[in-house]
Amino acid sequence: MSRNRWEKSKEYEKSWWQRWKARVDINYIRGLVTDRARGLATILDQSLTYTDGTTILQVGPGGNAEIHFLKGIRHAIDPLASFFKKNFTELIDPDVSYIEGMGEAL
């Protein structure tokens, strides 16, 4: 994908997320994501020893991901990481190491 197309794509995605946030109840969304995180934690507990020291990486979490509601050493990579950290403070845990980058470049 050309650099120009990539930048345009990121702008479209930012716009989508801004519209999404404007039309949802953030407290309701926080509850949904917390419930999804609890379900994921149950799966993690069954498949490995899931503790505060477990390292987790989520690729492309967007602005409303489970990783912000899990325990462990958490990392996330997203092309819009700085946008989400600035605009979704209600759903972003500052303890998650949010890396700006493309999953395709891992």
N, C-alpha and C positions, 0 to 999 in steps of 0.2 A: 504494500500500500504506500502510495507516495506520501511525503511529509505533509503536503497541503491537505490531502484527503484525511490523513490521520488527525490533524489539528481540527478540521471541520467536524469529524466524527466525535471528537472529545467535546466540542462546543455543543453539539446536538445532545450528547448524553448529559452534560451539565444542565442544559435547559430542561430535559426530561425530569431529572432529579429535582430541580427547583419546582416544577409544576406538581410533581408527586407530593413533595413536602407541603406545598400550599394547600393541598386538598385532603390530606389525611390528618387524623388525630394522633399526634406523636406519642401521647401516653398509651393509647390503644396499641400502636405499632410496637412500642417498647414491651408491652405485655406479650404480644405475639412472638416477638423475637426471643424474649426470655423463655417462653414456653418451648420454642424450637430448640433453644440452647439446652434446656433441661433434657429434652428427648435425645439430643446428640450426646450429652454427658452420660446418659444411661447406656447408650451404645458403646461409648468409649470405656466406661467402667466394665462392660462385659467382655471387651476385646483386648484390653491391656490394663496395666496398672495406671490409672488416671489420677494424677496428684497435682498439687500446686507446682511441681517441678516438671510436669509434662510440657514438651515443646510442641506448639501447634502453628502451622502455617495455613492461612486461607488465601487463595489466589482469587482476585476479583471480588472482594466482599461488598463493594458498593457502600452505601450509607446506612444500611440496616442489617448488619450481619451478626450471626450467632457468636462469632469470635469475641465480641465485646462483652458477652455475658457468660463466658466460660472461665474456668480457673486455668492456671498454667502460665507458661512463658509463651506469650502469643505474638505472632508476627502476621502481618497482612501486606500483600502487594497489590496495588491498584494504580492504573494510569492517572486516576483523579484523586489520589490520596490527599494531597494538600487541600483540594476543594472540599472533600468530605470532612477533614479535620476542622476546617473553618466553618462550614455551613451545617454540619450535623452533630454539633456538640452534645445534643440531647441523647444521641444514640452511639456516640463514639467514646470508648474508654481510652483515656489518655495513656494508660499503661500498655496498650497494644502498640508494638513497634510497627507503625504504618509506613510502608516504603512506597515511594512513587516510582512505578515502573510497570513494564508490560510482562505479563505472565509468559508470553511467547519468548521472552529474552532470558528466562531462567536457565 
